[in-house]
Amino acid sequence: MDQEINVLKELAKKAMEIANKPVQDERRNLWRQHNSFKKTRPLIYVREFAFNEILDKKSLRCDDPFYRTYEEQLHAIIFRDTIGDDFIIEPWITVDAVYDPPADLRWGIKTSLDEKPSEGGAAAFNPQLKVEEDIEKLIIPSHKINLSATRERVEKLYDAIGDTININVNKGPVFSMWTGDISTDLAKIRGLEQIMWDAYDRPEWLHKLVSFMSDAILKVHNEAENAGDFSLANHQNQSMPYAEELQNPKANAYGVKRNELWGYMASQEFTTFGPDMFNEFLLQYQLPILEKFGLTAYGCCEDLTKKIDYLRKIPNLRRIAVTPFADVQKCAEQIGRDYILSWRPNPSTMISTGLDQNFVRSFMREHFQIFKDNNNQFDITLKDVQTINHQPENVVKWVQIVREEMENSL
């Protein structure tokens, strides 16, 4: 056990050295200005980089599953320092609270997918709401933290590396990011294809279900805020959550209100819904939750090209995702200078099938011209990178190429 703790301490020491580099403050200033429409160079965020192909898990030295999780996280932080993008490495590591009931039973029924048949494989949906009457199985959730179980986890990590790196305790509500956007959990508990049928076969019932989920999430958020459990580490915008209008992220800074935080939602499971039905069956129920936050960001991998007019109903919207499946030209024209355009080029053509430098350069120049013509304030997110063909140097090279093309084109 002492050997495992020593391993974590050494990694945590390296992570803190990286977090305390001056470049982190430089990036904070850039993101703060960028997200507040101040002129900066376009920023680059490598959100995912197939770390499973970079870190050989056989090299991990912690046998304890709890320690092993943080050993992997610390290795990922250390590798991130080599990428050269504008990701901010914060001077803390986070322990999530344990909820009562457990997070997987947040609706009173199972919300996880079935087991994957192989590592890296796909999991099947196994929805628990099979017939309309099953809606009665849902519980009205509350913000309740299992204090003893949470304390046990926090103390275990603190005793190991608390003298080396800051330990942030996430006591925010169980409904956040994918658990809190309604769309993701709806598909998990009802079925992705089934909600499409429901919109036609039983629209009133689907409205009842989505309304119930919206009210429940809002209730839990209210309870978490009243309990003082929202903190400045609970910002969410699927990017670097800095802006001049809001306080900076900070570990264990509790008691903040939602109007002091970034909020985030997406609608990936509604990507095949037309704009009107997207608004009817999802967005109108997301709005009461989103409008409580100071600033918000919207979108992940879904095509929002024809839904931007509806997104304008979100009063505090600041960032819109433009994905590989979207019509970039039409999105850029609609977004203009009204919002930050969060551009997500296709990882399969960027890096996952090899790095074609000439293609990447040409692709970047083409799209930079689109953004320039439409006066967009944009940044670039490389995300959902499932493979890099075991060539981590390509991640670093991709960032270098994009930077070079920015300098030459903008």
VEXDREN-2710 file (C-alpha; in Angstrom, 1 decimal):
% VEXDREN-2710
k/r/px/py/pz
1/MET/0.0/0.0/0.0
2/ASP/2.8/2.4/0.9
3/GLN/4.4/1.7/-2.5
4/GLU/1.1/2.6/-4.3
5/ILE/0.8/5.8/-2.3
6/ASN/4.4/6.7/-3.3
7/VAL/3.5/6.1/-6.9
8/LEU/0.5/8.5/-6.6
9/LYS/2.5/11.1/-4.8
10/GLU/5.2/11.2/-7.5
11/LEU/2.5/11.6/-10.2
12/ALA/0.6/14.2/-8.3
13/LYS/3.8/16.2/-7.7
14/LYS/4.4/16.2/-11.5
15/ALA/0.8/17.2/-12.2
16/MET/1.0/20.1/-9.7
17/GLU/4.2/21.3/-11.3
18/ILE/2.4/21.4/-14.7
19/ALA/-0.7/23.1/-13.2
20/ASN/1.5/25.8/-11.7
21/LYS/3.2/26.7/-15.0
22/PRO/2.7/30.3/-16.1
23/VAL/1.1/29.0/-19.4
24/GLN/-2.0/28.0/-17.5
25/ASP/-2.7/31.6/-16.5
26/GLU/-2.0/32.7/-20.1
27/ARG/-4.6/30.2/-21.2
28/ARG/-7.1/31.3/-18.6
29/ASN/-6.8/34.9/-19.8
30/LEU/-7.2/33.8/-23.4
31/TRP/-10.4/31.8/-22.7
32/ARG/-11.8/34.5/-20.4
33/GLN/-11.5/37.0/-23.2
34/HIS/-12.5/34.7/-26.0
35/ASN/-15.7/33.6/-24.3
36/SER/-16.6/37.2/-23.7
37/PHE/-16.1/38.2/-27.4
38/LYS/-12.8/39.9/-27.0
39/LYS/-10.4/39.4/-29.9
40/THR/-7.9/36.6/-29.4
41/ARG/-6.4/34.0/-31.6
42/PRO/-8.8/31.0/-32.1
43/LEU/-8.3/28.5/-29.3
44/ILE/-7.7/24.8/-29.6
45/TYR/-9.1/22.2/-27.2
46/VAL/-8.2/18.5/-27.6
47/ARG/-11.0/17.0/-25.6
48/GLU/-10.2/13.3/-26.2
49/PHE/-7.0/11.7/-27.5
50/ALA/-7.5/7.9/-27.2
51/PHE/-5.4/7.7/-24.1
52/ASN/-6.1/4.0/-23.9
53/GLU/-3.7/3.7/-26.8
54/ILE/-1.1/5.9/-25.1
55/LEU/-1.0/4.4/-21.6
56/ASP/-0.2/0.8/-21.4
57/LYS/-2.4/-0.3/-18.5
58/LYS/0.1/-3.1/-17.7
59/SER/2.5/-0.4/-16.7
60/LEU/0.1/0.8/-13.9
61/ARG/1.5/0.1/-10.5
62/CYS/-1.6/0.5/-8.2
63/ASP/-3.6/-2.7/-7.7
64/ASP/-6.2/-0.9/-5.5
65/PRO/-9.0/0.0/-8.0
66/PHE/-9.6/3.3/-6.3
67/TYR/-6.0/4.3/-6.5
68/ARG/-5.6/2.9/-10.0
69/THR/-8.4/5.3/-11.2
70/TYR/-6.4/8.3/-10.0
71/GLU/-3.1/6.8/-11.3
72/GLU/-4.6/6.8/-14.8
73/GLN/-6.0/10.3/-14.4
74/LEU/-2.6/11.7/-13.3
75/HIS/-0.9/10.0/-16.2
76/ALA/-3.4/11.6/-18.5
77/ILE/-2.7/15.1/-17.0
78/ILE/1.0/14.6/-17.5
79/PHE/0.6/13.6/-21.1
80/ARG/-1.7/16.5/-21.7
81/ASP/1.2/18.8/-21.0
82/THR/2.9/17.6/-24.2
83/ILE/0.0/18.2/-26.5
84/GLY/0.4/22.0/-26.9
85/ASP/-3.3/22.9/-27.1
86/ASP/-5.1/25.5/-25.0
87/PHE/-6.4/23.1/-22.4
88/ILE/-6.1/24.4/-18.8
89/ILE/-4.7/22.0/-16.3
90/GLU/-6.2/23.0/-13.0
91/PRO/-4.3/22.6/-9.7
92/TRP/-6.6/20.0/-8.2
93/ILE/-8.0/16.5/-8.7
94/THR/-11.7/15.7/-8.0
95/VAL/-13.5/13.2/-5.9
96/ASP/-17.2/12.8/-6.7
97/ALA/-19.7/12.6/-3.9
98/VAL/-21.6/9.3/-3.4
99/TYR/-25.3/9.9/-3.8
100/ASP/-28.3/8.3/-2.1
101/PRO/-29.7/6.5/-4.0
102/PRO/-26.6/5.7/-6.1
103/ALA/-26.2/7.7/-9.3
104/ASP/-27.1/4.8/-11.5
105/LEU/-30.5/4.7/-9.8
106/ARG/-31.2/8.4/-9.9
107/TRP/-34.6/7.8/-11.5
108/GLY/-35.4/4.8/-9.3
109/ILE/-34.6/2.5/-12.2
110/LYS/-31.4/1.4/-13.9
111/THR/-30.0/4.0/-16.2
112/SER/-26.8/2.4/-17.3
113/LEU/-26.4/0.6/-20.6
114/ASP/-25.9/-3.2/-20.8
115/GLU/-22.3/-4.4/-20.4
116/LYS/-20.1/-4.1/-23.4
117/PRO/-19.2/-7.4/-25.1
118/SER/-15.6/-6.3/-25.3
119/GLU/-13.3/-3.5/-24.2
120/GLY/-13.9/-0.5/-26.5
121/GLY/-17.0/-2.2/-28.0
122/ALA/-20.6/-0.9/-28.1
123/ALA/-23.2/-1.4/-25.4
124/ALA/-26.9/-2.0/-26.1
125/PHE/-29.8/0.0/-24.7
126/ASN/-31.9/-2.0/-22.2
127/PRO/-34.7/0.5/-21.4
128/GLN/-36.7/0.0/-18.2
129/LEU/-39.8/1.9/-19.3
130/LYS/-41.1/-0.8/-21.7
131/VAL/-44.8/0.1/-21.4
132/GLU/-46.6/3.3/-20.6
133/GLU/-47.5/2.1/-17.1
134/ASP/-43.9/1.8/-16.2
135/ILE/-43.7/5.5/-15.8
136/GLU/-45.0/4.8/-12.3
137/LYS/-41.7/3.2/-11.5
138/LEU/-39.9/6.5/-11.5
139/ILE/-39.1/8.2/-8.3
140/ILE/-39.1/11.9/-7.5
141/PRO/-35.4/12.4/-7.0
142/SER/-33.8/14.5/-4.3
143/HIS/-30.4/16.0/-3.7
144/LYS/-29.0/13.6/-1.1
145/ILE/-25.4/12.8/-0.5
146/ASN/-24.2/9.7/1.3
147/LEU/-22.0/11.6/3.7
148/SER/-20.2/8.6/5.3
149/ALA/-19.4/7.0/1.9
150/THR/-18.3/10.3/0.5
151/ARG/-16.1/11.0/3.5
152/GLU/-14.5/7.6/3.2
153/ARG/-13.5/8.2/-0.4
154/VAL/-12.3/11.7/0.2
155/GLU/-10.2/10.7/3.3
156/LYS/-8.7/7.8/1.4
157/LEU/-7.4/10.0/-1.4
158/TYR/-6.5/12.9/0.9
159/ASP/-4.4/10.5/3.1
160/ALA/-2.6/9.3/0.0
161/ILE/-1.9/12.6/-1.9
162/GLY/-3.6/15.4/0.0
163/ASP/-0.2/16.9/1.0
164/THR/0.8/17.0/-2.7
165/ILE/-2.2/18.1/-4.7
166/ASN/-5.5/19.8/-3.9
167/ILE/-8.4/17.5/-3.5
168/ASN/-11.7/18.9/-4.8
169/VAL/-14.9/17.3/-3.6
170/ASN/-17.7/17.5/-6.2
171/LYS/-20.9/17.8/-4.2
172/GLY/-22.9/19.2/-7.1
173/PRO/-26.2/17.6/-8.1
174/VAL/-26.3/14.2/-9.6
175/PHE/-28.0/15.7/-12.6
176/SER/-25.3/17.4/-14.6
177/MET/-23.9/17.1/-18.1
178/TRP/-25.3/13.9/-19.6
179/THR/-27.4/13.0/-16.6
180/GLY/-28.9/16.5/-16.6
181/ASP/-29.7/17.3/-20.2
182/ILE/-32.9/15.1/-20.2
183/SER/-32.1/13.8/-23.7
184/THR/-29.5/11.3/-22.6
185/ASP/-31.4/9.7/-19.7
186/LEU/-34.6/9.7/-21.7
187/ALA/-33.1/7.5/-24.4
188/LYS/-31.5/5.3/-21.7
189/ILE/-34.7/4.6/-19.8
190/ARG/-37.1/4.6/-22.7
191/GLY/-35.0/3.6/-25.7
192/LEU/-33.5/5.7/-28.5
193/GLU/-35.7/4.4/-31.3
194/GLN/-38.8/4.2/-29.0
195/ILE/-38.8/7.9/-28.2
196/MET/-39.1/8.6/-32.0
197/TRP/-42.2/6.3/-32.1
198/ASP/-43.6/7.9/-28.9
199/ALA/-43.6/11.4/-30.5
200/TYR/-46.1/10.1/-33.0
201/ASP/-47.9/7.2/-31.2
202/ARG/-48.3/8.7/-27.7
203/PRO/-47.2/12.4/-27.8
204/GLU/-49.2/13.3/-24.6
205/TRP/-47.5/10.5/-22.7
206/LEU/-44.1/11.6/-24.0
207/HIS/-44.8/15.2/-22.9
208/LYS/-45.8/13.9/-19.5
209/LEU/-42.5/11.9/-19.2
210/VAL/-40.2/14.7/-20.4
211/SER/-42.0/17.3/-18.2
212/PHE/-41.6/15.0/-15.2
213/MET/-37.9/14.7/-15.9
214/SER/-37.5/18.5/-16.4
215/ASP/-39.3/19.3/-13.1
216/ALA/-37.3/16.7/-11.2
217/ILE/-33.9/18.0/-12.5
218/LEU/-34.9/21.5/-11.6
219/LYS/-36.0/20.4/-8.1
220/VAL/-32.7/18.7/-7.5
221/HIS/-30.8/21.7/-8.7
222/ASN/-32.8/24.0/-6.4
223/GLU/-32.1/21.6/-3.5
224/ALA/-28.3/21.5/-4.2
225/GLU/-28.2/25.3/-4.5
226/ASN/-30.1/25.7/-1.2
227/ALA/-27.7/23.3/0.5
228/GLY/-24.8/25.3/-0.7
229/ASP/-23.4/22.3/-2.7
230/PHE/-22.8/24.1/-6.0
231/SER/-19.2/25.2/-6.2
232/LEU/-17.0/27.1/-8.7
233/ALA/-15.7/23.8/-9.8
234/ASN/-19.2/22.9/-11.1
235/HIS/-18.9/25.1/-14.3
236/GLN/-19.9/23.2/-17.4
237/ASN/-19.6/24.3/-21.0
238/GLN/-17.8/21.4/-22.7
239/SER/-14.8/23.7/-23.1
240/MET/-12.7/25.8/-20.8
241/PRO/-15.3/27.5/-18.6
242/TYR/-13.9/31.0/-18.2
243/ALA/-15.6/34.3/-19.0
244/GLU/-15.3/37.8/-17.8
245/GLU/-18.9/37.8/-16.6
246/LEU/-18.3/34.9/-14.2
247/GLN/-15.9/33.9/-11.5
248/ASN/-13.1/31.5/-12.4
249/PRO/-13.3/27.8/-11.6
250/LYS/-12.0/27.0/-8.1
251/ALA/-11.8/23.9/-6.0
252/ASN/-14.1/23.5/-3.0
253/ALA/-15.6/27.0/-3.4
254/TYR/-19.1/26.1/-2.3
255/GLY/-22.3/28.2/-1.8
256/VAL/-22.4/29.7/-5.3
257/LYS/-25.7/30.3/-7.2
258/ARG/-26.4/28.9/-10.6
259/ASN/-26.3/32.4/-12.1
260/GLU/-22.6/32.4/-11.2
261/LEU/-21.9/29.3/-13.2
262/TRP/-21.7/28.0/-16.8
263/GLY/-24.5/25.5/-17.6
264/TYR/-24.5/23.0/-20.4
265/MET/-27.0/20.8/-22.3
266/ALA/-27.1/18.8/-25.6
267/SER/-29.7/16.9/-27.6
268/GLN/-27.8/14.1/-29.3
269/GLU/-30.6/11.7/-29.0
270/PHE/-32.9/14.2/-30.8
271/THR/-30.7/14.7/-33.8
272/THR/-33.2/13.1/-36.1
273/PHE/-36.1/15.1/-34.8
274/GLY/-37.0/18.1/-37.0
275/PRO/-36.7/21.6/-35.5
276/ASP/-40.3/21.9/-34.5
277/MET/-40.5/18.5/-32.8
278/PHE/-37.1/19.1/-31.1
279/ASN/-38.5/22.3/-29.6
280/GLU/-41.8/20.7/-28.7
281/PHE/-40.5/17.5/-27.1
282/LEU/-37.1/18.6/-25.6
283/LEU/-36.0/22.3/-25.8
284/GLN/-39.0/23.8/-24.1
285/TYR/-38.3/21.4/-21.1
286/GLN/-34.6/22.2/-21.1
287/LEU/-35.2/26.0/-21.0
288/PRO/-36.4/26.3/-17.3
289/ILE/-33.2/24.5/-16.2
290/LEU/-30.8/26.3/-18.5
291/GLU/-32.1/29.8/-17.8
292/LYS/-31.0/29.5/-14.1
293/PHE/-27.3/29.6/-15.1
294/GLY/-25.2/32.6/-15.7
295/LEU/-24.0/31.5/-19.2
296/THR/-24.8/28.4/-21.1
297/ALA/-23.3/26.3/-23.9
298/TYR/-25.4/24.0/-26.1
299/GLY/-24.6/20.9/-28.3
300/CYS/-22.3/18.0/-28.4
301/CYS/-22.2/15.7/-31.5
302/GLU/-25.7/16.4/-32.9
303/ASP/-26.4/18.4/-36.1
304/LEU/-27.9/21.8/-35.0
305/THR/-27.9/23.4/-38.4
306/LYS/-31.7/23.8/-38.6
307/LYS/-32.3/24.3/-34.9
308/ILE/-30.3/27.5/-34.3
309/ASP/-33.4/29.7/-34.5
310/TYR/-34.9/27.7/-31.7
311/LEU/-31.7/27.9/-29.6
312/ARG/-32.0/31.6/-29.7
313/LYS/-34.8/31.2/-27.1
314/ILE/-32.1/30.3/-24.5
315/PRO/-31.6/33.8/-22.9
316/ASN/-28.1/33.2/-21.6
317/LEU/-26.7/31.1/-24.5
318/ARG/-23.1/31.9/-25.3
319/ARG/-21.6/28.8/-27.1
320/ILE/-23.1/26.6/-29.9
321/ALA/-21.5/23.4/-31.1
322/VAL/-21.0/22.9/-34.9
323/THR/-20.3/19.3/-35.4
324/PRO/-18.9/17.1/-38.2
325/PHE/-22.5/16.3/-39.2
326/ALA/-23.6/20.0/-39.4
327/ASP/-23.6/22.3/-42.5
328/VAL/-20.7/24.5/-41.3
329/GLN/-21.4/27.2/-43.9
330/LYS/-25.1/27.5/-42.8
331/CYS/-24.2/27.4/-39.2
332/ALA/-21.6/30.1/-39.5
333/GLU/-24.0/32.3/-41.4
334/GLN/-26.7/31.9/-38.7
335/ILE/-24.4/32.2/-35.7
336/GLY/-22.4/35.2/-37.0
337/ARG/-21.1/37.2/-34.0
338/ASP/-24.1/36.4/-31.8
339/TYR/-22.5/33.4/-30.2
340/ILE/-19.2/31.6/-29.9
341/LEU/-19.0/29.0/-32.6
342/SER/-17.5/25.8/-31.1
343/TRP/-16.3/23.9/-34.2
344/ARG/-15.7/20.2/-33.9
345/PRO/-14.0/18.8/-37.1
346/ASN/-14.4/15.0/-37.7
347/PRO/-11.8/13.1/-35.8
348/SER/-11.8/10.3/-38.3
349/THR/-10.5/12.6/-41.1
350/MET/-8.3/14.6/-38.8
351/ILE/-6.3/12.0/-37.0
352/SER/-8.1/8.6/-36.3
353/THR/-7.2/7.0/-39.7
354/GLY/-3.7/8.6/-39.8
355/LEU/-2.5/12.1/-40.1
356/ASP/-2.7/13.4/-43.7
357/GLN/-1.0/16.8/-43.2
358/ASN/-1.9/18.2/-46.6
359/PHE/-5.6/17.3/-46.1
360/VAL/-5.7/18.8/-42.6
361/ARG/-4.0/22.0/-43.9
362/SER/-6.4/22.3/-46.8
363/PHE/-9.4/21.5/-44.6
364/MET/-8.4/24.1/-42.0
365/ARG/-7.9/26.8/-44.6
366/GLU/-11.3/26.2/-46.2
367/HIS/-13.1/26.4/-42.9
368/PHE/-11.1/29.4/-41.5
369/GLN/-12.2/31.3/-44.6
370/ILE/-15.9/30.5/-43.8
371/PHE/-15.5/31.7/-40.3
372/LYS/-13.7/34.8/-41.5
373/ASP/-16.4/35.6/-44.0
374/ASN/-19.0/35.4/-41.3
375/ASN/-17.1/37.3/-38.7
376/ASN/-17.4/34.3/-36.3
377/GLN/-15.7/34.1/-32.9
378/PHE/-14.7/30.5/-33.0
379/ASP/-12.6/27.8/-31.4
380/ILE/-11.7/24.3/-32.3
381/THR/-12.5/21.1/-30.3
382/LEU/-11.0/17.8/-31.3
383/LYS/-13.2/15.3/-29.6
384/ASP/-14.4/11.7/-29.6
385/VAL/-11.0/10.4/-30.8
386/GLN/-11.5/6.7/-30.4
387/THR/-8.2/5.7/-32.0
388/ILE/-4.9/7.4/-33.1
389/ASN/-3.4/4.2/-34.5
390/HIS/-1.1/4.1/-31.5
391/GLN/0.7/7.2/-32.7
392/PRO/0.5/9.8/-29.9
393/GLU/2.9/12.0/-31.7
394/ASN/0.1/12.7/-34.3
395/VAL/-1.9/14.4/-31.6
396/VAL/0.9/16.9/-31.0
397/LYS/1.6/17.3/-34.7
398/TRP/-2.1/17.9/-35.4
399/VAL/-2.1/20.8/-33.0
400/GLN/1.0/22.3/-34.5
401/ILE/-0.5/22.1/-38.0
402/VAL/-3.7/23.8/-36.9
403/ARG/-1.7/26.6/-35.2
404/GLU/0.4/27.1/-38.3
405/GLU/-2.6/27.4/-40.6
406/MET/-4.2/29.8/-38.2
407/GLU/-1.2/32.1/-38.4
408/ASN/-1.2/31.9/-42.1
409/SER/-4.9/32.2/-42.7
410/LEU/-6.3/34.6/-40.1
END
